[in-house]
């Protein structure tokens, strides 16, 4: 008798086992899918909770009573998927609120705009540049509507009085009146929010051209490249007695360089790949800002941030509005120079800075690492389309070194 198995028996056994194997495989896949679904749901729940928590940080946005209508650049139609954006970014020196009472000043609750930057973002989102507006420049401030009340204007006053008398709404209206540029959005950040943002990304790198020993204001720094924490960073960007021989103008350049360095840090893989850092950074931002009604949810802020994903660091620039001595008080105050009108027209037409305005600009791709005695490369500007070596003059070089760009 043959020892070979009976084919009929074998075939029957295999067929009997196949449903079991198929059932087992289905059970495995069902388990995997169920597990993935649970993970997805838990993740979505976590995102939802985090989203709501951050969303609750943001106060209701303000509706801006615009001074000028929104007019698209020549040749651009309303049906474009995106349009140019103009965002007014302000830093408040208010001492009201946790973490803001840094020196006992302004105990009466008054506030000024310590920093004002008009940020223009191109229609195709490949370029962006910020224009610093000196807080002490002399302007004719227009009437403003704030919360339904008229705030009378004044002639020949400092620019930051707009913030003092009418907050961000009056500042936006003042900028619109003076420039003819429609402001799409505004953001105001206070001292504590600034410090928390710096700490959330584990500090921001700067390079000091010299040591600072300001006993009167308790500000002390060593010379050279270093990473500043939140409290140190606030002292650094506000110091105006030893690092800035040109007072507020020099301090603005230093603030531009610091913001550029922070943008570089936030955009780096080391920050964006760590959810905890991203969440902490967003928490710092949302808990300390005032915004218009177009940015008063995390979703709206996220949508705005996502529009910058195509903007390279070498395409983000910072400059200062052209200025000149005030003819009425040339030794003390400044005014916007006539060439500022050309800059406003470039913004309205969604044009790049061009060689004239980009000379001496600071880019988010600029390195701060180096020997503070070496200075930056003495290379000509590229007209605002490439890396930021700025202007090539000795004055530009000195300004950049003073601003903290040692390389």
C-alpha positions in Angstrom: 0.0 0.0 0.0 1.3 3.5 -0.9 2.2 5.8 2.0 1.2 8.9 -0.2 -1.7 10.9 1.3 -5.0 10.6 -0.2 -5.5 13.7 -2.5 -9.1 13.9 -1.7 -8.5 13.9 2.0 -5.7 16.5 1.6 -7.8 18.8 -0.6 -10.7 18.6 1.8 -8.4 19.5 4.8 -6.9 22.5 2.9 -10.3 23.8 1.9 -11.4 23.4 5.5 -8.4 25.4 6.7 -8.7 28.3 4.2 -11.7 30.0 5.8 -9.8 29.9 9.1 -6.7 31.5 7.5 -8.9 34.1 5.8 -10.8 34.8 9.0 -7.5 35.2 10.9 -6.1 37.6 8.3 -9.3 39.6 8.4 -9.1 39.7 12.2 -5.5 41.0 12.0 -6.4 43.7 9.5 -9.5 44.6 11.5 -7.3 45.0 14.6 -4.8 47.1 12.7 -7.4 49.3 11.2 -9.2 49.7 14.5 -6.0 50.6 16.2 -5.2 53.2 13.6 -8.6 54.6 13.9 -8.2 54.9 17.7 -4.9 56.6 17.2 -6.4 58.9 14.6 -9.3 59.7 16.9 -7.0 60.3 19.9 -4.8 62.5 17.7 -7.7 64.5 16.4 -9.1 64.8 19.9 -5.7 66.1 21.1 -5.5 68.6 18.2 -9.1 69.7 18.9 -8.4 70.3 22.6 -5.2 72.1 21.8 -6.9 74.1 19.1 -9.7 75.2 21.4 -7.3 76.0 24.2 -5.2 78.2 22.0 -8.3 79.7 20.4 -9.6 80.8 23.7 -6.4 82.8 24.2 -7.3 85.2 21.5 -9.5 88.2 22.3 -12.2 89.2 19.9 -10.8 90.9 16.8 -11.4 94.6 16.1 -13.1 95.8 13.0 -11.0 98.5 11.3 -12.7 101.6 10.0 -10.5 101.9 6.9 -9.3 105.3 5.6 -8.7 104.0 2.0 -10.3 101.4 -0.1 -8.6 98.1 -1.1 -7.4 98.6 -4.7 -5.6 95.8 -6.5 -2.4 96.5 -8.5 -2.6 97.4 -12.1 -3.5 94.4 -14.2 -4.6 92.2 -11.3 -8.2 91.0 -11.3 -10.5 90.2 -8.4 -10.7 86.5 -9.3 -7.0 85.8 -8.5 -6.6 82.9 -6.0 -4.5 85.2 -3.8 -4.0 88.9 -3.5 -1.1 91.0 -2.0 -1.3 91.4 1.7 -0.3 94.3 3.9 -0.1 93.6 7.6 0.7 96.1 10.3 2.7 94.6 13.1 3.0 96.5 16.4 4.8 96.0 19.7 3.0 97.5 22.7 5.0 98.9 25.6 2.0 98.5 27.9 2.9 97.4 31.5 -0.6 96.1 32.1 -0.9 92.3 32.3 1.2 89.4 33.6 4.9 89.7 32.7 4.6 93.2 31.3 5.6 95.3 34.3 9.3 95.1 33.6 10.4 98.4 35.0 7.6 100.2 36.8 7.1 102.7 34.0 3.7 103.6 32.6 2.1 102.7 35.9 -1.0 104.7 34.8 -1.8 102.1 32.2 -0.8 104.3 29.2 0.8 102.6 26.2 2.8 103.4 23.1 3.8 101.5 20.0 7.4 100.5 20.8 7.8 99.0 17.3 5.7 99.4 14.1 6.5 97.3 11.0 4.4 97.4 7.8 4.8 93.9 6.3 4.0 93.5 2.6 3.5 90.0 1.2 3.5 89.6 -2.6 0.5 88.2 -4.5 2.4 85.0 -5.3 3.7 84.7 -1.7 7.3 84.3 -2.9 8.5 87.7 -1.4 7.9 89.6 1.7 9.4 92.7 3.2 8.8 94.7 6.4 9.2 98.4 6.6 10.0 99.8 10.0 8.2 103.1 10.9 10.1 105.2 13.5 8.0 105.8 16.5 9.3 109.3 17.0 9.1 110.6 13.4 7.0 113.7 13.1 3.7 113.3 11.2 0.3 114.9 10.8 -2.0 112.4 12.5 -5.5 112.2 11.1 -8.8 111.9 12.9 -9.5 108.3 13.9 -12.6 106.3 14.6 -12.1 104.0 17.6 -15.0 101.9 19.0 -17.4 104.3 17.4 -15.8 107.4 18.8 -13.9 110.1 17.0 -10.3 110.7 18.1 -9.2 114.2 16.9 -6.1 114.4 14.8 -3.1 116.6 15.4 -0.4 118.2 13.2 3.3 117.9 13.8 3.2 115.1 16.4 5.2 112.0 17.0 4.0 109.0 15.0 3.5 106.8 18.1 1.0 109.2 19.6 -1.6 107.4 17.4 -1.2 104.3 19.5 -1.3 106.3 22.7 -4.6 108.0 21.9 -6.3 105.3 19.9 -4.4 102.0 20.1 -3.9 99.8 17.1 -7.1 101.0 15.3 -5.9 104.6 15.2 -2.4 103.5 14.2 -3.8 101.5 11.3 -5.9 104.5 10.2 -2.9 106.8 10.5 -0.7 104.6 8.3 -3.5 104.3 5.7 -3.9 108.0 5.6 -0.2 108.8 5.4 0.7 106.1 2.8 -2.5 105.4 0.9 -2.0 101.7 1.5 -4.9 99.5 2.6 -4.0 97.5 5.7 -5.5 94.0 5.4 -4.6 92.9 9.0 -3.0 94.1 12.1 -1.3 92.3 15.1 -0.1 93.7 18.4 2.3 91.9 20.7 3.1 92.8 24.2 6.4 92.4 26.2 5.4 89.1 27.8 4.3 87.5 24.6 7.6 88.5 23.0 9.6 86.9 25.8 7.5 83.7 25.7 8.0 83.4 21.9 11.8 83.6 22.3 11.8 81.0 25.1 9.4 78.7 23.1 12.1 78.3 20.5 14.9 77.9 23.0 16.4 81.4 22.4 17.4 83.5 19.5 21.0 84.0 18.3 22.5 87.5 18.1 26.0 89.0 17.8 26.9 92.0 19.9 29.7 94.2 18.4 30.7 95.2 21.9 29.9 94.5 25.6 27.1 96.3 27.3 27.3 97.5 30.9 24.2 99.7 31.5 24.0 99.8 35.3 21.2 102.4 35.2 18.9 100.0 33.4 20.5 96.8 34.6 21.3 95.6 31.1 24.6 93.6 30.8 25.8 91.6 27.8 29.2 90.2 26.7 30.4 90.9 23.2 30.2 88.3 20.4 27.7 85.7 19.2 25.3 84.3 21.8 21.8 82.9 22.2 19.4 85.1 24.2 16.5 83.9 26.3 13.2 85.8 26.6 14.1 88.3 29.3 17.6 88.9 27.8 16.1 89.3 24.3 13.7 92.0 25.6 16.5 93.9 27.2 18.5 93.5 23.9 15.9 94.9 21.5 14.9 97.7 23.9 18.5 98.9 24.8 19.2 102.3 23.3 22.0 103.9 25.2 25.1 101.9 24.4 24.4 99.7 21.4 22.6 102.4 19.4 24.5 105.6 19.0 21.7 106.8 16.7 19.0 106.2 19.3 15.8 104.8 18.0 16.9 104.4 14.4 19.8 102.2 15.4 17.5 100.2 17.8 15.1 99.6 14.9 17.9 98.0 12.8 18.7 95.8 15.8 15.1 94.8 16.1 14.9 94.0 12.4 18.0 91.8 12.7 16.5 90.1 15.8 13.2 89.4 14.1 15.0 88.1 11.1 17.0 85.7 13.3 13.8 84.6 15.0 12.1 84.0 11.7 15.0 81.8 10.7 14.8 79.9 14.0 11.1 79.3 13.8 11.3 78.2 10.1 14.1 75.7 10.9 13.5 72.0 10.9 14.7 71.8 14.5 11.7 73.9 15.5 9.0 72.8 13.2 9.7 69.1 13.7 9.0 69.3 17.4 5.3 69.6 18.2 6.0 70.7 21.8 8.0 73.7 20.5 5.4 74.6 17.9 2.6 74.4 20.5 4.5 76.5 23.0 5.3 79.1 20.3 1.7 79.3 19.2 0.6 79.5 22.8 3.0 82.4 23.4 1.6 84.2 20.3 -2.1 83.7 20.9 -2.0 84.6 24.6 -0.4 88.0 24.0 -1.8 89.4 20.8 -4.5 91.8 19.7 -5.7 91.3 16.2 -8.3 92.5 13.7 -11.5 90.5 13.1 -9.8 88.7 10.2 -7.3 87.0 12.4 -9.2 86.3 15.7 -9.1 82.5 15.6 -6.2 80.0 15.5 -7.7 78.8 12.2 -7.4 82.2 10.6 -3.8 82.7 11.9 -2.9 79.2 10.7 -4.3 79.9 7.2 -2.2 83.1 7.1 0.9 81.4 8.3 0.5 78.6 5.6 0.6 81.3 2.9 4.2 81.8 3.8 5.3 78.3 3.1 6.5 79.3 -0.4 8.5 82.3 0.9 12.2 81.5 1.1 14.2 83.0 3.9 16.3 84.9 1.3 13.1 86.5 0.1 12.1 88.0 3.5 13.7 91.5 4.0 13.5 94.3 6.5 14.2 98.0 5.8 13.4 101.3 7.4 11.2 104.0 5.8 13.4 106.7 4.2 13.9 109.5 6.7 15.5 112.9 7.0 15.9 115.7 9.6 12.7 117.5 10.5 13.0 121.0 8.8 11.3 122.5 11.8 13.6 120.9 14.4 16.5 119.3 12.4 18.7 118.6 15.4 16.1 116.7 17.4 13.4 115.1 15.3 13.0 113.3 12.0 10.4 113.1 9.2 9.7 110.7 6.4 11.7 111.6 3.3 10.0 112.4 0.0 11.3 109.1 -1.4 9.0 107.3 1.0 6.2 108.0 -1.5 8.0 105.9 -4.1 8.2 103.0 -1.5 4.4 103.3 -0.8 3.7 103.1 -4.6 5.9 100.0 -4.9 3.8 98.4 -2.1 0.5 99.4 -3.7 1.7 98.0 -7.1 3.0 94.8 -5.4 6.5 95.4 -6.6 9.8 94.2 -5.2 12.0 96.6 -3.2 14.4 97.3 -6.0 18.0 98.2 -5.6 17.5 101.7 -4.1 15.3 100.5 -1.2 16.9 97.1 -0.6 20.4 98.6 0.0 21.2 98.0 3.6 18.3 95.6 4.0 18.4 92.8 6.5 17.3 89.3 5.4 15.9 86.4 7.3 18.8 84.4 5.8 21.5 86.7 7.1 23.9 84.9 9.5 24.8 86.5 12.8 27.7 84.2 13.5 31.2 85.6 13.3 33.8 87.9 14.7 32.1 91.3 15.5 35.3 93.0 14.3 35.2 91.4 10.8 31.9 92.9 9.6 29.7 91.6 6.8 30.7 90.9 3.3 31.1 94.2 1.4 29.0 93.1 -1.5 26.4 95.0 -3.6 22.8 94.3 -3.1 20.9 92.1 -5.5 17.9 94.4 -5.8 15.8 92.6 -3.3 15.6 89.2 -5.0 18.4 87.3 -3.3 20.4 86.8 -0.1 20.8 89.8 2.2 24.3 91.2 2.1 22.7 94.7 2.1 24.4 97.7 0.7 28.1 97.9 0.3 28.9 101.3 1.8 31.0 101.7 4.9 27.9 103.3 6.6 25.8 100.3 5.7 28.5 97.9 7.0 28.7 99.8 10.3 24.9 99.9 10.7 24.7 96.1 10.1 27.4 95.4 12.6 25.6 97.6 15.2 22.4 95.7 14.4 24.0 92.4 15.3 25.1 91.0 12.0 28.7 90.2 12.6 29.1 87.8 9.6 
